[in-house]
Amino acid sequence: MRIDTKIGLVLALLGALACGDDGEGGGRVMMTVEVTEVSADEALEGAEICITSHDGYACATTDATGFTTMEAPANAEPVFRVTHPRTVPGLMPVTTTSVDGAFEAEVAEPGLTNILLNLVGITPDATKGNILVLAGGPMGMSGIGGVPYALSPADGEGPFYFDEGAMPDAELTSTSGSGAAAFANVEPGDYTFSFSGPYGCDWEIGHGQSATEATLPVVAGELTIISLEDCEELPD
C-alpha cells in the first residue's frame, strides 16, 4: 500500500455510476475485493459492495479482514459501489478480463474529505461528483510525476495536482511524485478521462498501456478512484 496513495485518497470525493447489460465478451469471473479506510489503512468489516453498471449480480459484504469475493461480468467495465456507515459512498470503475481478478477499494470518512478539499478553497457540493486519479510507478512503487490528466467535456474545478507531500498545489500542471490529482464539483454525467505525456500506464485491471482514456460516469456526492499503475516512460 503506497503511503502517498493513502493520503491522496482522502483529498477528493468522486462518483461513478453506469447502466448496462452483461459484459461484451459474456461469461462471469470471480473478483476478490479488499475494502480499507484510507486515513488509517484500516480493513473495513461490513462494507457492502455492489455492481451498479450491470444487472443480475449479487452484492457482497466484507468480513472482519476487509475482504469479500463476488461475481462480475467478464471482459467488461463494471462499476463497483462500496458503502459503509462510516464513509462516503465509493465507486471504482474496473476493467475485467476473462480470468478471475482482485483489487482494492479505498474509501474515506466525509469529515476528512471535506476538510482537505476546503484547504484548496473548494466547498464540496452535494449535488456534484468529484474525481480522484492516482498514477503509480513500476512494480508497486510510489506515485510518478509528469503525467497530465484531462476530463472531456471539461467541467467542475481542476484538475488540482498534489505535491510531493500529497497537498494540492495550484501551480502544478501535471502530477508530482505523489501521482495524485482531483477534479472537484463535477456535474453528474458521462465523461472521458484521459492521461498523456511521455508515459504508458496500466489501468487497475485490464486495458493495458495502449489505452490512454476511459469512460467515467459521475454521480453526485460519491467517491471513486481511477488508478493508473506501472507507469513507465515510453521510448522515443
C-alpha positions in Angstrom: 0.0 0.0 0.0 1.6 3.3 -1.1 1.7 6.0 1.6 1.0 8.7 -0.9 -1.9 6.8 -2.2 -3.5 6.5 1.3 -3.0 10.3 1.8 -4.2 11.2 -1.6 -7.4 9.2 -1.5 -8.6 11.3 1.4 -8.3 14.5 -0.7 -11.2 14.2 -3.0 -14.7 12.9 -3.5 -15.6 11.1 -6.6 -18.6 9.3 -8.0 -19.2 7.0 -10.9 -22.4 5.2 -11.9 -23.3 3.5 -15.2 -26.1 1.4 -16.6 -25.7 -1.6 -18.9 -26.0 -5.3 -19.6 -23.7 -8.2 -19.2 -20.1 -8.0 -20.4 -19.5 -7.8 -24.1 -17.5 -11.0 -24.0 -20.1 -12.8 -22.0 -19.5 -15.0 -19.0 -18.6 -14.2 -15.4 -15.4 -14.0 -13.3 -14.8 -14.0 -9.6 -13.4 -10.8 -8.1 -11.8 -10.6 -4.7 -12.2 -7.1 -3.3 -10.4 -5.6 -0.3 -12.0 -2.5 1.3 -10.0 -0.2 3.5 -10.4 3.2 5.2 -7.6 5.3 3.7 -6.5 7.5 6.7 -5.6 4.5 8.8 -5.3 1.8 6.1 -7.9 0.0 8.2 -9.8 -3.0 6.9 -13.5 -2.3 6.9 -15.8 -5.1 8.1 -19.4 -4.9 7.0 -18.8 -2.8 3.8 -21.3 -3.6 1.1 -20.1 -3.9 -2.5 -22.5 -3.9 -5.4 -22.1 -3.6 -9.2 -24.1 -0.6 -10.3 -23.4 -0.9 -14.1 -24.7 -4.3 -14.8 -27.9 -6.1 -13.7 -28.1 -9.6 -12.3 -25.0 -9.6 -9.9 -25.4 -10.1 -6.2 -23.9 -7.7 -3.7 -21.3 -8.9 -1.2 -20.3 -7.8 2.3 -16.7 -7.8 3.6 -15.7 -9.9 6.5 -13.5 -9.0 9.5 -10.4 -8.9 7.3 -12.0 -6.4 4.9 -12.2 -8.9 2.1 -15.0 -10.4 0.1 -15.4 -12.3 -3.2 -18.2 -11.7 -5.8 -19.2 -12.4 -9.3 -18.6 -9.8 -12.0 -19.1 -9.7 -15.8 -16.1 -10.9 -17.8 -14.4 -8.7 -20.4 -16.3 -5.7 -19.3 -16.0 -2.4 -17.5 -18.2 -2.8 -14.4 -18.5 0.0 -11.7 -18.3 -1.3 -8.1 -20.0 0.8 -5.4 -18.8 0.5 -1.8 -21.0 1.7 1.1 -20.2 1.7 4.8 -21.8 3.7 7.7 -18.6 5.5 8.4 -17.6 6.5 4.9 -18.6 8.4 1.8 -20.0 6.0 -0.8 -17.2 5.0 -3.0 -17.2 3.8 -6.6 -14.5 2.3 -8.7 -14.6 1.6 -12.4 -12.7 -1.6 -13.2 -11.9 -3.4 -16.4 -12.2 -7.2 -16.1 -10.7 -9.8 -18.3 -11.6 -13.5 -18.9 -9.9 -14.6 -15.7 -10.6 -14.0 -12.0 -9.1 -10.9 -10.5 -8.6 -8.8 -7.4 -8.5 -5.1 -6.5 -8.5 -2.8 -3.5 -11.3 -0.2 -2.9 -10.3 2.6 -0.5 -13.0 4.8 1.0 -12.8 7.9 3.2 -14.8 9.4 6.0 -16.7 12.5 5.0 -15.3 14.8 7.6 -11.7 14.2 6.3 -12.6 14.8 2.7 -14.5 18.0 3.4 -11.7 19.5 5.4 -9.0 18.6 2.9 -11.0 19.9 0.0 -11.5 23.2 1.9 -7.7 23.6 2.1 -7.7 24.3 -1.7 -10.7 26.6 -1.4 -13.3 24.0 -2.6 -16.6 23.8 -0.8 -18.0 20.3 -1.6 -21.3 20.5 -3.4 -23.6 17.5 -2.6 -25.3 17.9 -6.0 -22.0 17.3 -7.8 -19.5 14.5 -8.1 -15.7 14.6 -7.6 -12.9 12.6 -9.3 -9.5 11.4 -7.9 -6.8 9.9 -10.1 -3.6 8.3 -8.9 -0.6 7.3 -11.1 1.9 4.8 -9.7 5.4 3.8 -10.8 6.6 0.3 -11.8 6.4 -2.7 -9.5 4.2 -1.0 -6.9 6.5 2.0 -6.4 5.0 5.3 -5.2 3.5 7.9 -7.4 5.1 9.1 -10.6 5.4 12.7 -11.8 4.9 14.3 -15.2 1.5 12.8 -16.0 -1.2 15.3 -17.1 -4.9 14.4 -16.7 -7.9 15.7 -18.6 -11.6 15.4 -18.5 -13.9 15.7 -21.5 -16.2 17.5 -21.7 -14.4 19.8 -19.3 -16.4 20.5 -16.1 -16.1 21.4 -12.5 -12.9 22.6 -10.9 -9.4 21.2 -11.5 -7.5 19.1 -12.1 -5.7 20.0 -8.9 -2.4 18.2 -8.7 -0.9 17.3 -5.4 2.7 18.0 -4.4 5.3 15.5 -3.0 3.6 15.8 0.4 0.2 15.0 -1.2 -1.1 18.5 -0.7 -2.8 20.3 -3.6 -0.7 22.9 -5.5 -2.5 25.2 -7.9 0.8 25.9 -9.7 1.3 22.3 -10.9 0.2 21.4 -14.4 0.9 17.6 -14.2 1.5 15.1 -11.4 4.3 15.4 -8.9 5.9 12.4 -7.3 2.7 11.8 -5.4 1.0 10.9 -8.6 -2.3 12.3 -7.4 -4.8 14.8 -8.7 -8.5 15.7 -8.3 -11.4 17.1 -10.3 -13.9 18.7 -7.9 -17.6 19.5 -8.1 -18.2 17.9 -11.5 -21.8 17.9 -12.9 -23.2 14.3 -12.8 -23.0 12.7 -16.2 -20.7 10.7 -18.5 -17.1 11.8 -19.1 -14.0 10.7 -20.8 -10.9 10.7 -18.6 -7.5 10.6 -20.3 -3.9 11.0 -19.5 -1.0 12.0 -21.7 2.7 12.8 -21.5 5.7 10.5 -22.0 4.3 7.6 -20.1 2.5 4.4 -20.6 0.4 3.2 -17.7 -1.8 0.1 -16.9 -5.3 0.7 -15.6 -6.2 -1.0 -12.3 -7.2 -4.2 -14.2 -7.2 -4.8 -17.9 -6.9 -2.1 -20.5 -3.0 -2.2 -20.8 -0.6 0.5 -21.7 -2.1 1.1 -25.1 -5.3 2.6 -23.5 -4.9 6.3 -22.6 -8.6 7.0 -21.9 -11.7 5.5 -20.3 -15.3 6.4 -19.7 -16.1 7.8 -16.3 -19.7 8.3 -15.3 -20.0 10.8 -12.4 -22.6 10.7 -9.6 -23.5 13.4 -7.0 -21.7 13.2 -3.7 -19.8 9.9 -4.1 -16.1 8.9 -4.0 -14.4 6.9 -6.7 -10.9 6.3 -7.8 -9.1 5.9 -11.2 -5.8 4.1 -10.5 -3.0 4.0 -13.1 -0.3 1.5 -12.2 3.1 0.7 -13.5 3.6 4.0 -15.3 6.8 4.0 -17.2 8.4 6.4 -19.6 7.9 5.2 -23.2 10.8 5.0 -25.6 11.1 7.8 -28.2 
